[in-house]
Amino acid sequence: MGRPGAARDVCGAALRAGLLLETAGRQDEVVKLLPPLSVAEGQLERGLEILDEAVAGDRALVA
């Protein structure tokens, strides 16, 4: 992610919406997804929607 702290902010927004993510990398600049090995398609779609909303929200803060 381009802005320092952006990955942490995205993970925080996702957590508030019910999706658990982690940061990774030397400076926590990477958002890490940890889906279970077996996940229902609807759950996967909802998780990706939450991630999309969290990233879009972070972009809105930067713009």
N, C-alpha and C positions, 0 to 999 in steps of 0.2 A: 504494500500500500504506500502511496506516495507521501503522505503527511505523517510526521512522527506522532505516534499514539492512535493513528487511524484504525489499526487492527484491533487494538484494545477497545476502542469506542464501538466498532462494529460488533465485537463479541459481547459487549455490555448490552447493546440494543437488542441483539438476538436473544440473549438470556432473559431480558425483560419480557420478550414475546414467547418464551418457552423453549428456546433452542439452545442447547449447550454446545459451545465451540471453545477452542483453545487458540492461544497465540503461540507462535514459534519463531525461530530465527534469533540471531544475535541481539537484535534490538526489538524483539516482539513485533516484527513488521509483516508477519504472515498469519493469515487466518487458517486454522487447521480444522477440517471436518473429520468427525469420528463416527460415521454411521455404523450401526450393528451389521453383522453379517447377514441377518435376515430382517428385512424391513418391508412393511406393506407399501405398495406403490403410493397410496394416498398419503401416508406419513412422510415418505420421501419427497413427494411434491410439496407438501406443506412446509417441510423443513427448508426446501429450496426457495419457496416464496418468502419465508421469514428472512433468510439470508439476503435475498434480493432487496427486500424492504430495508434491511439494516444497512446495506451498502449504499442504496439510494439515499437514505437519510443522512449518511455520512457525507456523501457528495454534496447534498444540499447545504450542509454546514460549511463546507469549504468554498462553494461557489459564491 
